[in-house]
């Protein structure tokens, strides 16, 4: 199976697991996916995550978070920069997601970070996705 956009696959696996109300989801690991998962954890969109070594590239096991009504904390994930059309922004034009109720995740020269962190540091980069 050839995969052209691993980040879109990552977001789709989380979206599908949340919609099916699974407690956890396993995703093939990469350094970029680990960084996005860390950001989701720091911004309290997921309960926890574990890096699993399977002798190959490894897995990320993400424990999803639900509210009291069994509704997923993550109500939306959207891939912005795609392999066919990359989206870059400078520090002055970092997008706000749902009037700052959500987060944008950027890949910058200083590492992977949220849009607010990038704005504070004064760096732009590639807009990977929106989470709300």
SULBELZI-V235489 format. One record per helix or strand of 2 or more residues. SS is the DSSP state (alpha for helix, beta for strand). FROM is the first residue (numbers start at 1). TO is the last residue. Records with the same first field share a line. If there is no record, write none. Layout:
SS->FROM-TO ; FROM-TO
This chain:
alpha->6-19 ; 31-42 ; 91-93 ; 115-121
beta->24-28 ; 46-52 ; 59-64 ; 77-79 ; 88-89 ; 103-108 ; 111-114 ; 125-131
